[in-house]
Amino acid sequence: MGATFMQSDLNGQSISLVLQDNPLDVETTNVFTHGFAPPPIPLFNRSQPGRSLLKPDFEATILQNISRDSKTWIEQGYGLHRLGNYEEAIVCFETALEICPSLADAWQGKGICLGELGESEAALYCFEQVIVHQPNNYRGWHNRGKALMRVARYDDAITCFKRVLQLKPENYKAWYNRGMCLDKLHHLEQALNSFDQALMIKPDCYYAWSGRGNALIKLHRSDEAIYSFDRSIDLRTHNFTAWYGKATCYAQIYQVVGAIGSLTQAMNYSPQATRSLAKDDLAFDIIRYELAFQSLLKDPESKNPASPPMANVLQFSGRRIPLELYVKALQEKIQW
C-alpha cells in the first residue's frame, strides 16, 4: 500500500510508508503539548465508604477480592464495558492499577469508559498514561487523538493520528479521523486525501464515504459528493449522515425532488436531528420557501397549522400536489 499513498502535508512532512523509517522521537517527560490533565477522582474511597458512587454489594465484592490478579480485573473491566456498565468497569480498571500502576491495558480501558461517560478530559489523562508507559502503543495514540477531537483540539489530534500512521500505516480509522480533523480546520483537499487513503485500505468503510462526501460538498463538487453518499448508503442504508448530506447536495443544485426525498429518508432515521440541522442550514436556503420543505420540517407536536388551508397538500414547481402522490413520486423517482 505504501507506493500508492498520495502525499499529504502533515506539519510540512509527507505521510507514506516511509514514515516507518523516521519514527517520532518520544520522551515520556515531554510528550504532550499541554501537559497532563489532573487525575480523575476514583469512583469509591476505601477510607470514606459512605461516599461511594457504587452499590454497597458491588463495592463489598471489590474489597473482598482485592487480591485477584490484575489481568483478571482488566478482563472483567472490558466485559463490563461491553455490557455498558461503564462505572463498574472503571472500578475494575482502577483496582488493576492499584496492583500495578503501569498497566497500559487498564489505563486504556478506563479511558474508554470515561469517554463513554462524557468525561473527555479525564479520558485524555488516561490515554496519556498509556503512552507514557508504552510509547509505541498505537491504540493509545489513536484513542488520545479521538479524545482530543472531543475537546476540539484538532491540531493536537492530527499529531496523534500521524503517530498512529507511523506505527501502523494501514490503520484506516486513523486516516479517517485525520480527515475529520482536517475538515474541521477547513483544510478540505487534505481532508479529502485522508478519506481517499482510508478507502484505499478499506473500500467498504461507509463512514469514510460519508466524510468524503461532506468534504466534496464544501468544495462545491456536488456530483462527486452525491456519488460518495450513494456509496455510503449502499453499504449502510440506515445512514442519517449520508442521507442528510445527499439532501444538501441536491438543494445546492436546486433539485427539489431529490433534496426532499433524501431529507425524508434522513428524517426517517433521525427526525429530531434532521429538523434541528435543516432549519438553520444555509445549504437549504434556495429551497427554504418551498412548501414541501416547510411541511417536511414541521414539528408534529407543534400546535400551529401546517401551511393552511391545505395541510396535506404540497407545492412544487407551481403545482399543488397531494402529499401521498408526492411521497410516492419521490420513492419511484418520477420526474415531474
N, C-alpha and C positions, 0 to 999 in steps of 0.2 A: 504493500500500500504506500510505502514511503515515496516511491517515484511518482506517484500520481497526485500527491498532495499539492495543492496550489499554495503559493507563498502568501502569508498573511502577516501584516505588520503587528508585532506584539512588542511594544516599547522599543521599536526600532530594530527588531530582530525578526528573522524568518522562522516560521514553525514548519518543521518537517521531521522525518525520521532522524535527520542529522542531530536533532536535539538530544538524542541519547548519548552522543559523543561529547556533549557540553552540559553536564549536569549542573543544576543550580547549586552554588556554594552555600550550604546551610550551616549556620551556627546556632545552636539552641538558645544562646544568650541574646541573640538579636535577629530572631526570625520574623517578628511581627511589626508591622508599621506603627501600630498604636499601642503596643504592649498588651498585657493580659487584662481581661475583664476581672472584676472581683469574683472569687469563687461563689457559686450558688449556695444558698442555705440548705442543709440536709433536710430531708422530709421528717426525720424524727431525731430527738436528742435523748440519749440514754440517761443523762443526768437530770433531765426535765421531762419525765414520761407523760406528764399531763399536757404537754404542748405538742404531742404527736398529731400529725395530719392523717394518720392511718387508723384503721380499725384496731382495737386492742388485741383481738385474737391474732391478726396478721403480724403486729409488732411483737407479740409474745413468741410467735413462731421464729421470727428473725433472731430474737435474743437467745432462744433455746438452741438454735442450730448455727451459732456463730462460728463454730469450729469446722464447718464444712469447707472444703477447699474452694479456692477462688474460681476454678473452672466451672464447678457445679453452679455457683452463684451466677456466673456470666450466662451459662446456658439457660438457667431459669429466667434470668432477666430478658433474654431475647424471646423466650417462649411467652412471657407475659406481654412483651411488646407486640408480638403477633396477634395476641388476643385483644389488644387495645387497652390493656391495663398499665398505662404508662407510669403512674405514680408508684405502683408496687414494683414495676420493673426497675425504676430508678433506685429504689431501696436495695434491690439485689445487686445492682452495679456498684452502689456505694459500699455495700458490705464487702464485695470483692476487692474494692480499692482500699478498704481498711486492712485487709490481709496483705495486699501488695499494691502500693500506690502507683506503681509504674505500669500497670496493665493497660495497654493501649486498647484492647478489645472492650474493656469495661468503660474507659473514658468515651470510646466511640458509641457504645450502646446508650450510655447516659445522655450524651449529646443528642442522639437521635430522638430519644424520648422527650427531652426538654424542648426540642424543636417542634415535636408534635403538640406539645402543650403551649406553644407560642412564646416560650422563654428563649428568645433569639440570642440575647447577649450571654446568658448562662450556657446555652448550647455552644456558642462560639468559643467560650473558655474551654469547654471540654475537648473540642476538636483541636484547639491549640495544644492541649496537653498530649493528645495523640501524636502530634507532630514532634513535640519536644522529646518524647520517648522513642518514637520511630520516625525519623526524618524522611524516610523513603516510603512511608505508608500512603499510597496513592488515594486510598479511600478517605483517610484523614484530611488530605489536601482538598479532595473533592467536596467532602462534607463541610469543611471550613468555607470553601467558596460559596456553597449554597447558603450557608448561614450569613455570610457577608451580603449576598444578594437580598436576603430578607430585611437587612437594615440599610439597603440602598448604597452600600459601599462597593460600587461596581468595578472601579479600577483595581481595588484590592482583590476582589473576587476573580478578575481576569488573571491576575498574577498566580492565584491558586490553580486555576484551570490550566494555565501554562505549565505549571509544575506537574500536574497530573499527566499532561501530554508528553512531558519529558520522560516520565516514568512508565507510561502506558500509552503509546501514540495512537492506538486504535480504540481508545475509550470514546465511543460515540456520544455518551452523555456529557462528557467534558466539552466536546466540540459544540454540542447543542447549548449547554449553559453559557459557554463563552459567547456564542452568538446572541443569546438573550441579553447578556450584559452589554455587548456592543450595540445592540438595538436600542437599549435604554440610554446609551451615551450618544445616540444618533450617528454612529459610525456604520451606516447601513450596508455599504458594499462589503466591509469586513464581516459584518454580521451574516450577510448572505453567503459569503465564502465559508464561514464556520458551519452553517446549516448544510451547505453542499458537502463539506467534509464528513459531517455526521451521516449523511445519506449515502455517501460512497461506502461507508463502513457498514451501515445498517439501512438498506433501502426501504424496509417496512416500518421505520420509526415514524409513526403518524404525527407525533408532536413536532418533530423536526420539519415535516412538510408544512405544518401549520405555521411554525416560526418563519420558515422561508416565505410563505405566502404573506405574512404580515410585513416582513421587510420589503417585499416587492410592492405592496400597496403604497408604502411610504415613498418608494422610488417611482411611483406612478406607472408601474408596469402591470396594468390590470389583467391583461390576458394571461401572463405568466403566473400571476397571483392566483387567478381562478383555477388554473391547471394544478397548482400546488395544493390548494384547498380541496379540489376534487380527489387528488391522490390521498390526502389525509382522510377524507370521508370514506373512500373506498376501503381503507384499512380499518376505520373505526366509525361506523355510521352514527352512533350516539356521541357526536363530537361537536359540542357547542361552539368551541373556539373557531373551528373551520367553517361551520355554517354562518356564524356571525361575520367572520372575515370575508366570506364569499358575498354576503349581502352588501357589505360596504363597497366591494369591488363593483358590483352591478349598479349600485347607487351612483358611484363616481362617473360611470359612463351612461347614466340615465336609462338604464334598462330596468324599468319599474317592476315588471313582472318577475324578473329574476331576483331583484332585490327583496321584494315582498315574499316570494317563495322561499328564499334562503332564510330570511328573518323569521318566517313562520316555523321553519324547522328548528332554528335556534331557540325560539320560544317554547317549542315542544319539550326541549331538553333542559332549559333553564329560563323559565319565564321571568323571574324576578331580575336576574342579571341582564337579560335582554332588554327589558324596559328601562332599567337603570342606566345602562350604557347608551342605548339608542336615543334616549330623549335629549341628550346633550352632545351626541357625536356629530361633529361637523361634516363627516362624510355623508350624512343623510340630509343635509340642508337642501340639496337640489330636489329631493322628493318629499320634504317635510310637510308640505301643504297638500299632498295627495291624500284624498280621503281614505284610501286603502291603508296608507302608512299610519294615519292618525287612529283609525279604527283598530288596527292591529296592536298598537301600543297602549290602548286604553286599559286602565286598571279595572279588572272585573268587579272589584269591590267598591269602585267609585260610584257615588250616587248621581253624578252628572249624566245626562242623557248622551248617548253616542251619536253625534252628528245628526241631529234632528233635521227633517221629520222622519227619515227612514234609517233607523239604526242598523238594519240588516242589509243595507244596500251600499255598495262601494262605487266610487267614481274612478274611472281610468280612461285616459285619452279622450275626454269629453263625453263619455258614455256612462250611463248608470247601469250597474250590473248586479244582480242578486249575489250575495255573499257565497251561497252554496256553489253557484256556477263558477265564480271567481276562483275559489279554492280548488275545484275540480280542474279548471284550466291550468292552474299552477302545477298540479300534480301530473297532468298529462302533457305539460309543456306546450300548450296550444298557443299559437301566435295570434294575437288579437288584431 
